Amino acid sequence: MDNLKQAPVPEEQKSTDCRILNECRIAFPSLSANEGYARACAAAFCAQLDPTATEISDIKCAVSEGVTNAIVHGYKDSIGEIIMTLRMLPDRVVKIEIRDKGCGIEDVSRARTPLFTTDPAGERSGMGFTVMESFMDSLRVLSNPGKGTKITMTKKFSLIPRNRR
């Protein structure tokens, strides 16, 4: 995916230590049934950090939106491959990439605008990127029309002693 269009990431959301402590990569067809599979895989991977129920819920919602976008918008009426990569970074940070090789996004900035949708029937709310941003610490969208889209999300998990949860 060369020459991808990228929205800027705020400085305060950039991590300085990018060593990968653990990694998982899964590939699956863009079938709606696999959205739940992706959520479960992300939750299971993140469980090693002993997250709060809210943190796991946030991860599952963000992954759900990212995978659904790839299924519904990336591949539209066809079946393609979605690749999800989960990485554990230092300081209890999880980085999640969801990539497709679908139709891509013509205007990433416009697509990230709340309520913007390309759904002619109006059945989609246009809130996918907004939801991902609200549950994660950072969201980066790279896309190239005709070649696909990659979203990268990060979340830093809290350090709450078990007896205080």
C-alpha positions as CSV (number, residue, x, y, z in Angstrom):
1,M,0.0,0.0,0.0
2,D,2.4,2.7,-1.1
3,N,1.4,6.3,-1.4
4,L,-1.4,6.0,1.2
5,K,-3.2,9.1,2.4
6,Q,-2.8,9.6,6.1
7,A,-4.5,11.8,8.7
8,P,-2.0,13.4,11.1
9,V,-1.6,11.8,14.6
10,P,-1.4,14.3,17.5
11,E,2.0,14.4,19.2
12,E,0.7,13.5,22.6
13,Q,-0.7,10.2,21.2
14,K,2.6,9.1,19.7
15,S,4.6,6.4,21.6
16,T,8.4,6.7,21.9
17,D,9.0,3.0,22.7
18,C,7.8,0.7,19.9
19,R,9.4,-2.6,20.9
20,I,7.0,-5.4,20.3
21,L,6.6,-7.6,23.4
22,N,4.1,-10.0,21.9
23,E,2.2,-10.2,18.5
24,C,-0.6,-12.0,16.9
25,R,-1.7,-11.8,13.3
26,I,-5.0,-13.3,12.0
27,A,-6.4,-13.3,8.5
28,F,-10.1,-14.0,7.7
29,P,-12.6,-13.5,4.9
30,S,-14.7,-10.4,5.0
31,L,-17.9,-12.2,6.1
32,S,-20.0,-10.4,8.7
33,A,-19.9,-13.6,10.9
34,N,-16.2,-13.0,11.3
35,E,-16.7,-9.6,13.1
36,G,-17.5,-11.5,16.3
37,Y,-14.4,-13.7,15.8
38,A,-12.2,-10.6,15.5
39,R,-13.6,-9.1,18.6
40,A,-13.1,-12.3,20.6
41,C,-9.5,-12.6,19.3
42,A,-8.7,-9.0,20.3
43,A,-10.2,-9.5,23.8
44,A,-8.3,-12.8,24.3
45,F,-5.0,-11.2,23.2
46,C,-5.5,-8.2,25.5
47,A,-6.5,-10.4,28.5
48,Q,-2.8,-10.9,29.2
49,L,-2.7,-7.3,30.5
50,D,-5.4,-8.1,33.1
51,P,-7.6,-5.2,31.8
52,T,-10.7,-3.8,33.4
53,A,-14.1,-4.9,31.9
54,T,-14.4,-1.4,30.5
55,E,-11.0,-1.6,28.7
56,I,-11.9,-5.0,27.2
57,S,-15.3,-3.5,26.1
58,D,-13.6,-0.5,24.5
59,I,-11.2,-2.8,22.5
60,K,-14.1,-5.0,21.3
61,C,-16.2,-2.0,20.2
62,A,-13.3,-0.4,18.3
63,V,-12.3,-3.7,16.6
64,S,-16.0,-4.3,15.7
65,E,-16.2,-0.9,14.0
66,G,-12.9,-1.4,12.2
67,V,-13.7,-4.9,10.9
68,T,-17.3,-3.9,10.0
69,N,-15.9,-0.9,8.0
70,A,-13.7,-3.3,6.0
71,I,-16.5,-5.7,5.4
72,V,-19.2,-3.2,4.5
73,H,-17.2,-0.4,2.8
74,G,-13.9,-2.0,1.8
75,Y,-15.2,-5.0,0.0
76,K,-18.9,-3.8,-0.5
77,D,-20.6,-6.7,-2.3
78,S,-17.5,-9.0,-2.6
79,I,-15.5,-11.2,-0.3
80,G,-11.9,-10.3,0.4
81,E,-9.3,-10.8,3.1
82,I,-9.0,-8.8,6.3
83,I,-5.8,-9.0,8.3
84,M,-5.8,-8.0,11.9
85,T,-2.5,-7.6,13.7
86,L,-2.4,-7.2,17.5
87,R,0.8,-6.0,19.2
88,M,1.7,-5.7,22.8
89,L,4.1,-2.7,23.4
90,P,5.9,-1.5,26.5
91,D,3.9,0.5,29.2
92,R,0.8,-1.7,28.7
93,V,0.1,-0.3,25.2
94,V,-1.8,-2.4,22.7
95,K,-1.6,-1.6,19.0
96,I,-4.2,-3.0,16.6
97,E,-4.0,-2.8,12.8
98,I,-6.9,-3.8,10.6
99,R,-6.1,-4.0,6.9
100,D,-8.1,-4.8,3.8
101,K,-7.3,-4.7,0.1
102,G,-10.7,-3.4,-0.9
103,C,-11.8,-0.3,-2.7
104,G,-10.0,2.2,-0.4
105,I,-11.2,5.6,0.7
106,E,-11.2,8.5,-1.6
107,D,-11.1,11.3,1.0
108,V,-10.0,10.1,4.5
109,S,-10.6,13.4,6.2
110,R,-14.2,13.5,4.9
111,A,-14.7,9.9,5.8
112,R,-13.7,10.6,9.4
113,T,-16.3,13.4,9.7
114,P,-19.1,12.3,12.1
115,L,-22.3,11.3,10.3
116,F,-20.6,11.1,6.8
117,T,-21.6,8.0,5.0
118,T,-21.3,6.7,1.4
119,D,-24.3,4.5,2.0
120,P,-26.9,5.6,-0.6
121,A,-29.7,3.8,1.3
122,G,-28.9,5.8,4.5
123,E,-28.8,2.7,6.6
124,R,-25.3,3.4,8.0
125,S,-24.8,6.2,10.5
126,G,-21.4,7.3,9.4
127,M,-20.0,7.1,13.0
128,G,-17.5,4.2,12.6
129,F,-14.3,6.3,12.8
130,T,-15.8,8.5,15.5
131,V,-16.6,5.4,17.6
132,M,-13.1,4.0,17.2
133,E,-11.6,7.3,18.2
134,S,-13.8,7.5,21.3
135,F,-12.7,4.1,22.6
136,M,-9.0,4.2,21.7
137,D,-6.1,6.6,22.5
138,S,-5.2,7.1,18.9
139,L,-6.5,6.2,15.5
140,R,-4.6,6.5,12.2
141,V,-6.2,5.8,8.8
142,L,-4.2,5.1,5.7
143,S,-5.9,4.5,2.4
144,N,-5.3,4.3,-1.3
145,P,-8.3,4.2,-3.6
146,G,-8.5,0.8,-5.4
147,K,-5.8,-0.7,-3.1
148,G,-7.3,-0.8,0.4
149,T,-7.3,0.7,3.8
150,K,-5.3,0.2,7.0
151,I,-6.4,1.5,10.3
152,T,-4.1,1.6,13.3
153,M,-5.4,2.0,16.8
154,T,-3.6,2.2,20.1
155,K,-4.8,2.0,23.7
156,K,-2.8,2.2,26.9
157,F,-4.2,0.0,29.6
158,S,-4.4,1.3,33.2
159,L,-2.5,-0.2,36.0
160,I,-5.1,-0.8,38.7
161,P,-4.3,-3.2,41.5
162,R,-6.7,-6.2,41.4
163,N,-8.1,-5.5,44.9
164,R,-9.2,-2.0,43.8
165,R,-11.2,-3.1,40.7
